[in-house]
Amino acid sequence: MNIPIFELERVQSLFENTVDYNLTESGFHPYTLKELLSAEQLEVLSNTVLGYGQTNGAIFLRESISAIYEGVDKDNVLVTNGSSEANFVACHTLLDKGDEVVMMVPNYMQIWGIAEEMGCIPKAFHLKEENNWAPDLEELRSKVTPKTKMIAICNPNNPTGYTLNKEEMDEIVSIAQSVNAWIFSDEVYRGAELDGNTIPSFIGLYDKVMVNGGLSKAYALPGLRLGWLVGPKDSIEDAWAYHDYTSITAGIMSHYIGEIALQPKKRAEILDRNRNMLSENLKEVKQWLDQYGDLFEYVEPKAGGMLFIKYNLDINSTELAEWLRKEKSVFIVAGDCYGMDHYFRIGIGERKEYILSGLDRIKDALKDRFGL
């Protein structure tokens, strides 16, 4: 097999449904159909003919997606089965064997694995915890070469919750332009900002930009498996050709529900609900962590559904995660999944009572093993 195991996704898939408290979720507590849709909309849905949808995405859905961005229309949009397929399709559209990919780290590591599978050369530039997770753009500039075909960004970042400011975005564009590289920006957490202000997209800053998005994270609708790519029309046309070989089309019901979720009034309602949940939960989790003094260190996220935490215990992060899962039936993401031992990630977009109950299990575990 030429593609490496995607450790983060594989570990979560193996264990997230086997524990009492799954604190690995990186989005928000999902809606039910009854919560999301009106009685009239549910009636329409119940009478939906379960045929194929338009393979690049229904026109009304692509129009709704394009309205989230500036300077694009429906033909700049390709609808995919989740943002994971969007990442896969984008890499196979924009990259060839031997190309260099310089990627923001830590990050959702799917693109790194895809690049390796394609025979590309992935390189890392880092977010620096000592600078509140701001990117080391001098390192980025030093890593790009004439062979660099893509700079891969995650903004807002998974797992740190960092959001790039305008100056950092402009500098990344300048660096990409210097070697004629693509910027591929994973923007699935755009809309989940703690201050309530949606950050700018990279779309429109440079002619060689492609971004992904989707309804799984900021919109709390992961079960729809609805994602998208936005980029130049000729590149989106090429991506559609790859999409024809992968999943062909997203589900017809997802087309219908997704278009409803992205209408301006409903979209604002969804994002406000999730931002309020994030803000309240972050406050509670911080209080829980701070009771332990310098045992835990963290930088408050600016966006996203998670908190990335450094711990000062003499135990490997994978060992810590496995011990908590086996002994206390509570599941966290080991920092090893990001190549960063002595960190772990917990989701803070779930129901507050659920999160706090899971943290109580961790408190018991720390007392049992470390006397804390």
N, C-alpha and C positions, 0 to 999 in steps of 0.2 A: 504494500500500500504506500502510495507516494505522499499522501496528505497526513500530517500529524494529528493525533487525537486532540480535539479542542477541550483541554482539561477543565476549564471553567464550566462549560456547558455540560460536559459528560458527568462531572461530579455532582452538579445540581440535579441533573436528570436521574441519577442513580438514587439520590437520598432525599430529595425535597418532599416526596410523598410518603416517607417512612418515619417521619419524626412528629412529635407533638407540636414543636414550635420551629417553623422554617423561617429563619431570619435572613435568608439569602436573597429574597426577592428584591429586585432592583427597580421596580416600578411602584405603582400605587394599587391599593386594594381595588380589584376590578368591579366594574358596574355589573349589575344584572340587566337583562333586557327590559324588565319591568321598570327598573329605576331610570333607565336611559330613554326609553321610548314612550310616547303617548299611546293611549288606547287605539286611536286611529292608525298610528304608525304600526302598532303590533298587528292590527287587522290586515293592513296592507302586506306586512311581512308574511303573515300566515297564508296569504294567497299568492305569494311569489312563486313563479314557475322556476323550478330548480334546473335551469339550463346553464349553458356556458355564458360567461360575460365576455365583453370585448377584451381581447387578450392584453392590450396595453393599458386597460383601465377604462371604465365607462366615461363618456364625455363629461357628464355632470360631475363625476367624482374628480376627474383631473382638473376641471375648472375650479372646484372647491379647494383642491390642494394648491393650485397655482396662485390663488388669491392670498395665500399665506406669505408669499414672497413678492419681491418687487421686480418689475421688468420682465416677467415671464408670462406665458399663457399655457393652455392645456397641452400644447405640442412640445413643451419643455419638460413634461412629466411622464414617467413610466410607473405604473402601479405594479407592485410585487407582492409576493406572499411573505410579509414581514420585512423588516429592515435587514435581517440576516441574508435573505435572498438578494436584496438590493446590494449589499456589500459584495456578495459573490459575483453577481452580474457585472457590477462596476469594475471590479478587478480584471475580469476576463475581457471587458471591453477596452480598458485603458492601458493594460500592461501586456508585455511580451516577455518571453524567456530572456533572462539576463538583465532586465531592467532593475534599477535600484528603487527601493521604496523606503523613504525616511519617515518613521512613524513616531508620533507622540507616545511616550511611555511614562507612567502606567496608562493602560488603555484596555478597552475590550479587545482581546487579542485575536479575534477572528481574521482580520486582514493579514496579520503576520503569518498565520498558518496557510492562508490562501496563497500569499506571495511565495512561500516556500514550496507549496505544491506546484506552482506554475514555473518554478525554476528561476524566480526573481531573487533579488538580494535585499532582504530587509535590514534596515539599520534603525537604531533608536536615538531619539533626542528626548531629553528628560524634563519633566516637571519637577521643581525643586521644593521639597517640603520646607526647607529653611527660608524660602521666599514665599511662603503661603501657597505653595504649589504653582507659582508662576513658571512659565516655560523658560528654559535656557536657550534663548534665540541665537546666542553666539555659537552654542553647540550645534544648533540646527544649521546655521550657515557653514560651519566647518564640515558637516556631514554630507551636504549636497555636492554633487559632481555633475559633469556633463552627461553621465549615465542615469542621473536621477530622473525618473519618469513621474513619480508621484510623491507628494508630501501628504501623509494621512493624519488628520486632526480628529479629535473627539471633543466637541464643544457644544454644550457643557460636557465636562469630562466625566467619564466612568473610569475609576471609582471615586475620584477626589472631590467632585462637585465644583471644580474650578471653571470659571468662565473667562474667556479672553477679552481684554479691553480693546478699544479701537486701535491704539498704537501697536499692540501685539499683533492684531489681525493684519494691519497695514504692513508690518515688517515681514510677516509670513508671506504675504502676497509679493512683496519685493524680492524675497529670497527665491520664491518659486519662479518669478519672472526672469531672474538672473540666469536660470538654467532651462527655461521653457518647460517647466514641470507642471503637471496637474496638481491642484489642491483637491483632495477628497475629504470632505468634512462630514463626520458622523454627527448629526444634529438631532438625534432621537429624544434628547432631553430638553430641547428648545421648547419653552412653554412651562417649564417646571422651575422657574426662578423664584427664590425666596423673597425677593423684593417686589415681586409682582410685575416687573418690567421684562418683556420678552427681548432677549438679546438679538442683535442683528445676525442674519445669515451671511455666510461667505458669498452667496449668490449675488452677482452684480459687482463684486469687487475686482473681477479679473475674468478674462474670457475663457480661461481653462480651469473652471471650477465645476465640480459635481458634488452634490450633497445628498445625503439620505435623510429620511424621516419615517415616521410611522405612528401608529395608534397604540403601540404596546406599552410605552413608558409614560410620557407626560399626559397621555389621554386615558390611561387606566383601562384599556380595551385590548389586552394581549390575545384574548381568544379569537379575535377577528382575523389575526395573522395578516394584517394589512400594512404594507410599507410602500415606500416610493423612492424614486430617484428624480432629482431635478438637475438639469444641466443644459448645455447647448443642444439645439434641436438635432443636429446631425449625429452627435454622440448618443443622445437618447434614442434615436432611430437604430443605431448600432446595438445599444443595450437591449432594445426590444428583440432583436434577432437572437441574442443569447437567451433571453427570457422564454422565447419559443422552444428552446431546448431544455429548459429547466422545469418550471411548473406550468407553463403556457398561460395561465390566468389565475387571478385571485377569485375566491368564491363569490357567486352572485349575491348572496346575502350580505357578505362583507362590503361589497360595493354599495348596497343600499344603506346599510347602517352607518358606514363610514361617511357617506355624503351627509347624512343627518348630523353626525357628530361634529362635522367641520363647518356647519352653518354658523355664522358669526355669533349669534346669541347663545346657541348650545355650546359652541367651542369655548366661549368665555365662561360659561357656567361650569364646564368640566375643569378647565384650568384653575379657576378660583377654588373649586372644591379641593383639588389636589394640592395646590399651594398652601391652603389653610391647614390641611392635614400635615403637610411636610413641616410647616413652621411650628405647629403645636407639638408634634412628635420630636422634633429636634431639641426643643427646650427640655422635654422630659428625659431624653436619652443623655443629654449633656449633664443634667443633674445626677443621673445614675453614674456616669463615668467619673464625674468630679469628686464623688464621695471617696474614691480610691486614691486621691492625691496624684502623685506623679507615676502611678502604675500605668495609666493610659494617657496618651498624647494624641491630639487631633487638631486639625485645622477645620473650622466650620465651613461646610459646603456653601457655595453661592447658588447652587441649583442641583436638580437630580433627586433621586429617591434613595440615597444611601449615604453612609458615613464610613470613611476609611480611617482606621484607628491603629496607631502604633502601641504595642504593649511591651512592658519591661519585665518579662518573665523568661526564665531559662527553659524554654520549650519551643520547638519548631512549630511554625504556624499550621502545617498540615497535621502534625501530631495533636496540636491543641484542638483543631476542628474535629478530628476524628474522635478524640476523647470526649468532647462535649456531646457529640452526636450519640455515641455509644452509651455513655454513662448517664446523661441527663436528657436525651432525646430533644436536643436543641441544635440547630444547624446554622453555622456561619461559613462565610467564604474565607478560605485561607489566603494569606498574602502571597503564598507560593504560586497561586494561579496567575499572579501578575509578575512573578519573578522577584517578589519582595517579601522575604521572610520577616517575621516579627511584626507583621501587620495582619489585620483581618477586616473584612467588610461586613456590615450589617445593613439590611434594608430599613428605612425609616418612613416608608410610605404605606405601611400596613395600618390596621386598626390599632389605636393607642393601647388598648387593654391587652391585645395580643402581644405586642412588642414588650410591654412591661412584664407580662407573665413569662415570656422567654428570657428576659434579663434576670428575673428572679431565679430561674433555673441556673443561669450562669453564676449568679451570686452564690448559690449553694455549692456549685462545683468549685469555685475559687476557695471557698471556706474548707471544703473537704480535702482538697489536694494541697493547697498552699497556705492554709490557715489564715486567709485574708478576710 
